[in-house]
Amino acid sequence: MRTCWHGKRMAREDPAEHELYAFLTTEPHGIVSPIHRVMPVLLTTPEEIDI
């Protein structure tokens, strides 16, 4: 998932365009839970992907 973000960051005074990426996570199922506290969400249908 990618989105363009237009805004100001405090590190600089001049506004810039940034590409931001995000990972959707959820609670892990039985196989993953002994290894990690979250797991990625996989969006597989057009309905899930359309925001």
C-alpha distance matrix in Angstrom:
0.0 3.8 6.9 10.5 12.8 16.5 18.8 21.5 21.4 24.7 25.0 25.8 27.6 26.0 22.7 20.0 16.7 13.9 10.4 8.7 6.2 6.5 7.8 9.2 12.8 16.0 19.6 20.7 22.9 26.3 25.5 22.9 24.6 27.5 25.1 22.4 21.9 18.3 16.2 12.6 11.6 11.1 10.1 12.7 14.0 13.2 14.3 11.9 8.9 10.6 10.3
3.8 0.0 3.8 7.0 9.6 13.2 15.8 18.4 18.6 22.1 22.3 22.8 24.4 22.6 19.3 16.4 13.0 10.4 6.9 6.1 5.3 7.4 10.0 12.0 15.6 19.0 22.6 23.8 26.3 29.7 28.8 26.0 27.6 30.3 27.7 24.9 24.4 20.9 19.2 15.7 15.2 14.9 13.8 16.2 17.2 15.9 17.1 15.1 11.8 12.6 11.8
6.9 3.8 0.0 3.8 6.4 9.8 12.6 15.6 16.4 20.0 20.7 20.8 22.0 20.1 16.5 14.1 10.6 8.7 6.2 5.9 7.0 9.1 12.3 13.9 17.6 20.8 24.5 26.1 28.7 32.2 31.6 28.7 30.0 32.8 30.3 27.3 26.4 23.0 21.7 18.5 17.7 17.8 16.4 18.9 19.4 17.6 18.3 16.6 13.4 13.2 11.6
10.5 7.0 3.8 0.0 3.8 6.6 9.8 12.9 14.1 17.8 18.5 18.0 18.9 16.7 13.1 10.6 7.1 6.1 5.1 6.5 9.2 11.8 15.4 17.2 20.8 24.1 27.7 29.4 32.2 35.6 35.0 31.9 33.1 35.7 33.1 30.0 29.2 26.0 24.9 21.8 21.3 21.5 20.2 22.6 23.0 21.0 21.7 20.2 17.0 16.5 14.6
12.8 9.6 6.4 3.8 0.0 3.8 6.3 9.4 10.7 14.4 15.5 15.2 15.9 14.1 10.5 8.8 6.2 5.5 6.4 6.8 10.2 12.3 16.1 17.8 21.2 24.4 27.8 29.8 32.8 36.3 35.8 32.6 33.4 35.9 33.4 30.1 28.9 26.1 25.6 22.8 22.5 23.3 22.2 25.0 25.5 23.6 23.8 22.1 19.3 18.7 16.3
16.5 13.2 9.8 6.6 3.8 0.0 3.7 7.2 9.7 13.2 14.6 13.6 13.4 11.4 7.6 6.8 5.3 6.9 9.1 10.3 13.8 16.0 19.7 21.5 24.7 27.8 31.2 33.3 36.4 39.9 39.5 36.2 36.9 39.4 36.9 33.5 32.2 29.5 29.2 26.5 26.2 27.0 25.8 28.6 28.8 26.7 26.9 25.4 22.6 21.6 19.0
18.8 15.8 12.6 9.8 6.3 3.7 0.0 3.7 6.6 9.9 11.9 10.9 10.6 9.5 6.0 6.8 7.2 8.5 11.3 11.8 15.3 17.1 20.8 22.5 25.4 28.5 31.6 33.9 37.2 40.5 40.3 36.9 37.2 39.5 37.1 33.6 32.2 29.8 29.9 27.6 27.6 28.8 28.0 31.0 31.4 29.5 29.4 27.7 25.1 24.3 21.4
21.5 18.4 15.6 12.9 9.4 7.2 3.7 0.0 3.8 6.5 8.6 7.6 7.3 7.1 4.9 6.9 8.9 9.9 13.2 13.6 17.2 18.9 22.5 24.4 27.0 30.1 32.9 35.2 38.6 41.8 41.5 38.0 38.1 40.2 37.6 34.2 32.8 30.8 31.3 29.3 29.7 31.1 30.6 33.7 34.4 32.8 32.6 30.7 28.2 27.6 24.8
21.4 18.6 16.4 14.1 10.7 9.7 6.6 3.8 0.0 3.8 5.4 6.0 7.4 8.3 7.2 8.3 10.2 10.1 13.1 13.0 16.3 17.9 21.3 23.4 25.7 28.7 31.4 33.5 37.0 40.0 39.6 36.0 36.0 37.8 35.2 31.8 30.6 28.9 29.5 27.9 28.7 30.4 30.4 33.6 34.7 33.4 33.4 31.1 28.7 28.6 25.8
24.7 22.1 20.0 17.8 14.4 13.2 9.9 6.5 3.8 0.0 3.8 5.4 6.8 9.3 9.6 11.3 13.8 13.7 16.7 16.3 19.3 20.6 23.8 25.9 27.7 30.6 33.0 35.1 38.8 41.6 41.3 37.6 37.3 38.9 36.4 33.0 31.7 30.4 31.4 30.1 31.2 33.2 33.4 36.7 37.9 36.8 36.6 34.2 32.0 31.9 29.1
25.0 22.3 20.7 18.5 15.5 14.6 11.9 8.6 5.4 3.8 0.0 3.8 7.0 9.2 10.2 11.2 13.7 13.4 16.4 16.4 19.3 20.9 24.0 26.6 28.3 31.4 33.7 35.5 39.2 41.8 41.2 37.4 37.4 38.7 35.9 32.8 31.9 30.7 31.6 30.3 31.7 33.5 33.9 37.2 38.7 37.6 37.8 35.3 32.9 33.2 30.6
25.8 22.8 20.8 18.0 15.2 13.6 10.9 7.6 6.0 5.4 3.8 0.0 3.8 5.6 7.5 9.0 12.3 12.9 16.4 17.2 20.5 22.6 26.0 28.5 30.7 33.9 36.4 38.2 41.8 44.6 43.9 40.2 40.3 41.8 38.9 35.8 35.0 33.5 34.1 32.5 33.7 35.2 35.3 38.3 39.6 38.2 38.5 36.3 33.7 33.6 31.1
27.6 24.4 22.0 18.9 15.9 13.4 10.6 7.3 7.4 6.8 7.0 3.8 0.0 3.8 6.5 9.4 12.9 14.5 18.2 19.2 22.7 24.8 28.3 30.7 33.0 36.1 38.7 40.8 44.4 47.3 46.7 43.1 43.1 44.8 42.0 38.8 37.8 36.1 36.7 35.0 35.9 37.3 37.1 40.2 41.1 39.5 39.6 37.6 35.0 34.6 31.9
26.0 22.6 20.1 16.7 14.1 11.4 9.5 7.1 8.3 9.3 9.2 5.6 3.8 0.0 3.8 6.5 10.2 12.4 16.2 17.9 21.6 24.1 27.7 30.2 32.8 36.1 39.0 40.9 44.3 47.3 46.7 43.1 43.5 45.3 42.4 39.2 38.3 36.4 36.6 34.5 35.2 36.3 35.8 38.6 39.4 37.6 38.0 36.2 33.3 32.8 30.3
22.7 19.3 16.5 13.1 10.5 7.6 6.0 4.9 7.2 9.6 10.2 7.5 6.5 3.8 0.0 3.8 7.1 9.6 13.3 15.0 18.7 21.2 24.9 27.2 30.0 33.3 36.3 38.3 41.7 44.9 44.3 40.8 41.3 43.3 40.5 37.3 36.2 34.0 34.1 31.8 32.2 33.2 32.5 35.3 35.9 34.0 34.3 32.7 29.8 29.1 26.6
20.0 16.4 14.1 10.6 8.8 6.8 6.8 6.9 8.3 11.3 11.2 9.0 9.4 6.5 3.8 0.0 3.8 6.4 10.1 12.3 16.1 19.0 22.7 25.2 28.2 31.6 34.8 36.5 39.8 42.9 42.1 38.6 39.4 41.4 38.5 35.4 34.7 32.3 32.0 29.5 29.9 30.6 30.0 32.6 33.4 31.5 32.2 30.5 27.4 27.0 24.9
16.7 13.0 10.6 7.1 6.2 5.3 7.2 8.9 10.2 13.8 13.7 12.3 12.9 10.2 7.1 3.8 0.0 3.8 7.0 9.7 13.3 16.4 20.1 22.6 25.8 29.3 32.6 34.2 37.3 40.5 39.7 36.4 37.4 39.6 36.7 33.6 32.9 30.2 29.6 26.9 27.1 27.5 26.7 29.2 29.8 27.9 28.7 27.2 23.9 23.5 21.6
13.9 10.4 8.7 6.1 5.5 6.9 8.5 9.9 10.1 13.7 13.4 12.9 14.5 12.4 9.6 6.4 3.8 0.0 3.8 6.2 9.8 13.0 16.7 19.4 22.4 26.0 29.3 30.7 33.9 37.0 36.1 32.7 33.8 35.9 32.9 29.9 29.3 26.7 26.0 23.4 23.8 24.4 23.9 26.6 27.6 26.0 26.9 25.0 21.9 22.0 20.1
10.4 6.9 6.2 5.1 6.4 9.1 11.3 13.2 13.1 16.7 16.4 16.4 18.2 16.2 13.3 10.1 7.0 3.8 0.0 3.8 6.7 10.3 13.8 16.6 19.8 23.4 26.8 28.0 31.0 34.1 33.1 29.9 31.2 33.4 30.5 27.5 27.2 24.3 23.2 20.3 20.7 20.9 20.4 22.9 24.1 22.7 23.8 21.8 18.6 19.1 17.6
8.7 6.1 5.9 6.5 6.8 10.3 11.8 13.6 13.0 16.3 16.4 17.2 19.2 17.9 15.0 12.3 9.7 6.2 3.8 0.0 3.8 6.8 10.5 13.2 16.3 19.9 23.2 24.6 27.7 30.9 30.0 26.7 27.8 30.1 27.3 24.2 23.6 20.8 19.9 17.2 17.7 18.5 18.3 21.2 22.6 21.6 22.3 19.8 17.0 17.8 16.1
6.2 5.3 7.0 9.2 10.2 13.8 15.3 17.2 16.3 19.3 19.3 20.5 22.7 21.6 18.7 16.1 13.3 9.8 6.7 3.8 0.0 3.8 7.0 10.1 13.1 16.8 20.1 21.3 24.2 27.4 26.4 23.2 24.5 26.9 24.1 21.1 20.7 17.6 16.5 13.6 14.2 14.9 15.1 18.1 19.9 19.4 20.2 17.4 14.8 16.3 15.1
6.5 7.4 9.1 11.8 12.3 16.0 17.1 18.9 17.9 20.6 20.9 22.6 24.8 24.1 21.2 19.0 16.4 13.0 10.3 6.8 3.8 0.0 3.8 6.5 9.5 13.2 16.5 17.9 20.9 24.2 23.5 20.3 21.3 23.9 21.4 18.2 17.4 14.3 13.3 10.6 11.2 12.6 13.2 16.5 18.5 18.5 18.8 15.6 13.6 15.5 14.1
7.8 10.0 12.3 15.4 16.1 19.7 20.8 22.5 21.3 23.8 24.0 26.0 28.3 27.7 24.9 22.7 20.1 16.7 13.8 10.5 7.0 3.8 0.0 3.8 6.2 10.0 13.2 14.3 17.2 20.5 19.8 16.6 17.8 20.5 18.1 15.0 14.4 11.0 9.6 6.9 7.8 9.7 11.1 14.5 17.0 17.7 17.9 14.4 13.1 15.7 14.8
9.2 12.0 13.9 17.2 17.8 21.5 22.5 24.4 23.4 25.9 26.6 28.5 30.7 30.2 27.2 25.2 22.6 19.4 16.6 13.2 10.1 6.5 3.8 0.0 3.8 7.0 10.7 12.3 15.1 18.6 18.5 15.6 16.5 19.7 17.9 14.7 13.4 9.7 8.5 5.9 5.4 8.1 9.3 13.1 15.2 16.2 15.8 12.1 11.7 14.3 13.3
12.8 15.6 17.6 20.8 21.2 24.7 25.4 27.0 25.7 27.7 28.3 30.7 33.0 32.8 30.0 28.2 25.8 22.4 19.8 16.3 13.1 9.5 6.2 3.8 0.0 3.8 7.1 8.7 11.8 15.2 15.4 12.4 12.9 16.1 14.6 11.4 9.8 6.1 5.4 4.4 5.2 8.9 11.1 14.5 17.0 18.6 18.0 14.2 14.6 17.4 16.5
16.0 19.0 20.8 24.1 24.4 27.8 28.5 30.1 28.7 30.6 31.4 33.9 36.1 36.1 33.3 31.6 29.3 26.0 23.4 19.9 16.8 13.2 10.0 7.0 3.8 0.0 3.8 6.3 9.1 12.6 13.6 11.1 10.9 14.6 14.0 11.0 8.8 5.5 5.6 6.3 6.3 10.0 12.2 15.3 17.6 19.6 18.5 14.8 16.1 18.8 18.1
19.6 22.6 24.5 27.7 27.8 31.2 31.6 32.9 31.4 33.0 33.7 36.4 38.7 39.0 36.3 34.8 32.6 29.3 26.8 23.2 20.1 16.5 13.2 10.7 7.1 3.8 0.0 3.8 6.7 9.8 11.4 9.2 8.0 11.7 12.0 9.2 6.6 4.9 6.3 8.7 9.3 12.7 15.3 18.0 20.4 22.8 21.6 18.0 19.6 22.3 21.7
20.7 23.8 26.1 29.4 29.8 33.3 33.9 35.2 33.5 35.1 35.5 38.2 40.8 40.9 38.3 36.5 34.2 30.7 28.0 24.6 21.3 17.9 14.3 12.3 8.7 6.3 3.8 0.0 3.8 6.7 7.7 5.5 5.1 8.8 9.1 7.3 6.2 5.0 5.2 8.4 9.8 12.5 15.6 17.8 20.7 23.5 22.7 19.2 20.7 23.8 23.7
22.9 26.3 28.7 32.2 32.8 36.4 37.2 38.6 37.0 38.8 39.2 41.8 44.4 44.3 41.7 39.8 37.3 33.9 31.0 27.7 24.2 20.9 17.2 15.1 11.8 9.1 6.7 3.8 0.0 3.8 5.7 5.6 5.8 9.2 10.4 9.9 9.5 8.7 8.1 10.8 11.4 13.4 16.4 17.9 20.6 23.8 23.1 19.9 21.8 25.0 25.3
26.3 29.7 32.2 35.6 36.3 39.9 40.5 41.8 40.0 41.6 41.8 44.6 47.3 47.3 44.9 42.9 40.5 37.0 34.1 30.9 27.4 24.2 20.5 18.6 15.2 12.6 9.8 6.7 3.8 0.0 3.8 5.6 5.4 7.4 9.7 10.4 10.8 11.2 11.0 14.0 15.0 16.7 19.9 21.0 23.8 27.2 26.6 23.5 25.4 28.7 29.1
25.5 28.8 31.6 35.0 35.8 39.5 40.3 41.5 39.6 41.3 41.2 43.9 46.7 46.7 44.3 42.1 39.7 36.1 33.1 30.0 26.4 23.5 19.8 18.5 15.4 13.6 11.4 7.7 5.7 3.8 0.0 3.8 5.9 6.9 8.0 9.6 11.2 11.4 10.4 13.2 14.8 16.0 19.5 20.4 23.6 27.0 26.9 23.8 25.2 28.8 29.4
22.9 26.0 28.7 31.9 32.6 36.2 36.9 38.0 36.0 37.6 37.4 40.2 43.1 43.1 40.8 38.6 36.4 32.7 29.9 26.7 23.2 20.3 16.6 15.6 12.4 11.1 9.2 5.5 5.6 5.6 3.8 0.0 3.8 5.7 5.4 6.0 7.9 7.9 7.2 10.4 12.7 14.5 18.1 19.6 22.9 26.0 26.0 22.5 23.6 27.1 27.5
24.6 27.6 30.0 33.1 33.4 36.9 37.2 38.1 36.0 37.3 37.4 40.3 43.1 43.5 41.3 39.4 37.4 33.8 31.2 27.8 24.5 21.3 17.8 16.5 12.9 10.9 8.0 5.1 5.8 5.4 5.9 3.8 0.0 3.8 5.3 5.3 5.8 7.4 8.5 12.2 14.3 16.8 20.2 22.1 25.2 28.1 27.6 24.1 25.4 28.7 28.6
27.5 30.3 32.8 35.7 35.9 39.4 39.5 40.2 37.8 38.9 38.7 41.8 44.8 45.3 43.3 41.4 39.6 35.9 33.4 30.1 26.9 23.9 20.5 19.7 16.1 14.6 11.7 8.8 9.2 7.4 6.9 5.7 3.8 0.0 3.8 6.1 7.9 10.3 11.4 15.1 17.6 19.9 23.5 25.2 28.5 31.5 31.2 27.7 28.8 32.2 32.1
25.1 27.7 30.3 33.1 33.4 36.9 37.1 37.6 35.2 36.4 35.9 38.9 42.0 42.4 40.5 38.5 36.7 32.9 30.5 27.3 24.1 21.4 18.1 17.9 14.6 14.0 12.0 9.1 10.4 9.7 8.0 5.4 5.3 3.8 0.0 3.8 7.2 9.1 9.9 13.3 16.3 18.5 22.2 24.1 27.5 30.3 30.3 26.7 27.4 30.8 30.8
22.4 24.9 27.3 30.0 30.1 33.5 33.6 34.2 31.8 33.0 32.8 35.8 38.8 39.2 37.3 35.4 33.6 29.9 27.5 24.2 21.1 18.2 15.0 14.7 11.4 11.0 9.2 7.3 9.9 10.4 9.6 6.0 5.3 6.1 3.8 0.0 3.8 5.6 7.3 10.8 13.9 16.6 20.1 22.5 25.8 28.3 28.1 24.4 25.0 28.2 27.8
21.9 24.4 26.4 29.2 28.9 32.2 32.2 32.8 30.6 31.7 31.9 35.0 37.8 38.3 36.2 34.7 32.9 29.3 27.2 23.6 20.7 17.4 14.4 13.4 9.8 8.8 6.6 6.2 9.5 10.8 11.2 7.9 5.8 7.9 7.2 3.8 0.0 3.8 7.2 10.7 13.2 16.5 19.6 22.4 25.3 27.6 27.0 23.3 24.1 27.0 26.3
18.3 20.9 23.0 26.0 26.1 29.5 29.8 30.8 28.9 30.4 30.7 33.5 36.1 36.4 34.0 32.3 30.2 26.7 24.3 20.8 17.6 14.3 11.0 9.7 6.1 5.5 4.9 5.0 8.7 11.2 11.4 7.9 7.4 10.3 9.1 5.6 3.8 0.0 3.8 7.0 9.5 12.8 15.9 18.7 21.6 23.9 23.3 19.5 20.3 23.2 22.6
16.2 19.2 21.7 24.9 25.6 29.2 29.9 31.3 29.5 31.4 31.6 34.1 36.7 36.6 34.1 32.0 29.6 26.0 23.2 19.9 16.5 13.3 9.6 8.5 5.4 5.6 6.3 5.2 8.1 11.0 10.4 7.2 8.5 11.4 9.9 7.3 7.2 3.8 0.0 3.8 6.7 9.5 12.9 15.4 18.6 21.0 20.9 17.2 17.8 21.1 20.9
12.6 15.7 18.5 21.8 22.8 26.5 27.6 29.3 27.9 30.1 30.3 32.5 35.0 34.5 31.8 29.5 26.9 23.4 20.3 17.2 13.6 10.6 6.9 5.9 4.4 6.3 8.7 8.4 10.8 14.0 13.2 10.4 12.2 15.1 13.3 10.8 10.7 7.0 3.8 0.0 3.8 6.3 9.6 12.4 15.6 17.7 17.9 14.2 14.3 17.7 17.7
11.6 15.2 17.7 21.3 22.5 26.2 27.6 29.7 28.7 31.2 31.7 33.7 35.9 35.2 32.2 29.9 27.1 23.8 20.7 17.7 14.2 11.2 7.8 5.4 5.2 6.3 9.3 9.8 11.4 15.0 14.8 12.7 14.3 17.6 16.3 13.9 13.2 9.5 6.7 3.8 0.0 3.8 6.4 9.5 12.3 14.5 14.3 10.6 11.2 14.6 14.9
11.1 14.9 17.8 21.5 23.3 27.0 28.8 31.1 30.4 33.2 33.5 35.2 37.3 36.3 33.2 30.6 27.5 24.4 20.9 18.5 14.9 12.6 9.7 8.1 8.9 10.0 12.7 12.5 13.4 16.7 16.0 14.5 16.8 19.9 18.5 16.6 16.5 12.8 9.5 6.3 3.8 0.0 3.8 6.1 9.4 11.9 12.5 9.1 9.5 13.2 14.5
10.1 13.8 16.4 20.2 22.2 25.8 28.0 30.6 30.4 33.4 33.9 35.3 37.1 35.8 32.5 30.0 26.7 23.9 20.4 18.3 15.1 13.2 11.1 9.3 11.1 12.2 15.3 15.6 16.4 19.9 19.5 18.1 20.2 23.5 22.2 20.1 19.6 15.9 12.9 9.6 6.4 3.8 0.0 3.8 6.2 8.2 8.8 5.6 5.9 9.6 11.3
12.7 16.2 18.9 22.6 25.0 28.6 31.0 33.7 33.6 36.7 37.2 38.3 40.2 38.6 35.3 32.6 29.2 26.6 22.9 21.2 18.1 16.5 14.5 13.1 14.5 15.3 18.0 17.8 17.9 21.0 20.4 19.6 22.1 25.2 24.1 22.5 22.4 18.7 15.4 12.4 9.5 6.1 3.8 0.0 3.8 6.9 8.5 6.7 7.2 10.7 13.3
14.0 17.2 19.4 23.0 25.5 28.8 31.4 34.4 34.7 37.9 38.7 39.6 41.1 39.4 35.9 33.4 29.8 27.6 24.1 22.6 19.9 18.5 17.0 15.2 17.0 17.6 20.4 20.7 20.6 23.8 23.6 22.9 25.2 28.5 27.5 25.8 25.3 21.6 18.6 15.6 12.3 9.4 6.2 3.8 0.0 3.8 5.3 5.3 6.4 8.7 11.9
13.2 15.9 17.6 21.0 23.6 26.7 29.5 32.8 33.4 36.8 37.6 38.2 39.5 37.6 34.0 31.5 27.9 26.0 22.7 21.6 19.4 18.5 17.7 16.2 18.6 19.6 22.8 23.5 23.8 27.2 27.0 26.0 28.1 31.5 30.3 28.3 27.6 23.9 21.0 17.7 14.5 11.9 8.2 6.9 3.8 0.0 3.8 5.5 5.1 6.0 9.6
14.3 17.1 18.3 21.7 23.8 26.9 29.4 32.6 33.4 36.6 37.8 38.5 39.6 38.0 34.3 32.2 28.7 26.9 23.8 22.3 20.2 18.8 17.9 15.8 18.0 18.5 21.6 22.7 23.1 26.6 26.9 26.0 27.6 31.2 30.3 28.1 27.0 23.3 20.9 17.9 14.3 12.5 8.8 8.5 5.3 3.8 0.0 3.8 5.5 5.4 8.3
11.9 15.1 16.6 20.2 22.1 25.4 27.7 30.7 31.1 34.2 35.3 36.3 37.6 36.2 32.7 30.5 27.2 25.0 21.8 19.8 17.4 15.6 14.4 12.1 14.2 14.8 18.0 19.2 19.9 23.5 23.8 22.5 24.1 27.7 26.7 24.4 23.3 19.5 17.2 14.2 10.6 9.1 5.6 6.7 5.3 5.5 3.8 0.0 3.8 5.7 7.7
8.9 11.8 13.4 17.0 19.3 22.6 25.1 28.2 28.7 32.0 32.9 33.7 35.0 33.3 29.8 27.4 23.9 21.9 18.6 17.0 14.8 13.6 13.1 11.7 14.6 16.1 19.6 20.7 21.8 25.4 25.2 23.6 25.4 28.8 27.4 25.0 24.1 20.3 17.8 14.3 11.2 9.5 5.9 7.2 6.4 5.1 5.5 3.8 0.0 3.8 6.2
10.6 12.6 13.2 16.5 18.7 21.6 24.3 27.6 28.6 31.9 33.2 33.6 34.6 32.8 29.1 27.0 23.5 22.0 19.1 17.8 16.3 15.5 15.7 14.3 17.4 18.8 22.3 23.8 25.0 28.7 28.8 27.1 28.7 32.2 30.8 28.2 27.0 23.2 21.1 17.7 14.6 13.2 9.6 10.7 8.7 6.0 5.4 5.7 3.8 0.0 3.8
10.3 11.8 11.6 14.6 16.3 19.0 21.4 24.8 25.8 29.1 30.6 31.1 31.9 30.3 26.6 24.9 21.6 20.1 17.6 16.1 15.1 14.1 14.8 13.3 16.5 18.1 21.7 23.7 25.3 29.1 29.4 27.5 28.6 32.1 30.8 27.8 26.3 22.6 20.9 17.7 14.9 14.5 11.3 13.3 11.9 9.6 8.3 7.7 6.2 3.8 0.0
